[in-house]
């Protein structure tokens, strides 16, 4: 295996647990936005056609993220999804963008802002976790 994209098989470390949290959170938000019309998340996701596209994108990214976490973090080392492992940070940043757009939609359409703190927390923490993951996986040499 290329050392640049080397997998670290350890116990459930904090970064693996955070990736699981991100995937579950995105999955819950995506499914709530699609199937629970009485919720605020549904209202934000269906405010306009662009918001619906973003929420469907979030659902797709959740599936890709779940494959990444499941195969690259939880299965034995002989199983590896090289593409998702290599692009893990981009998947996380795309999920972040989906949450940021949902924040913007909530403010734009004057929807209740009670969900903004949690969206904001995700928009801050997911890129930090992606940066830490990049530092752990890539070896910077001069």
Buried (B, 14 or more C-beta within 10 A) or exposed (E): EEEEBEBEEEEEEEBBEBBBBBBBBBBEBBEBBBEEEEBBBBBBBBBEEEBBEBBBBBBEBBEBBBBBBBBBBEEEEEEBBEEBBBBBBEBBBBBBBBBBBBBBBBEEEEBEEEBBEEBEEBBEBBBEBBEBBEEEBEEEEE
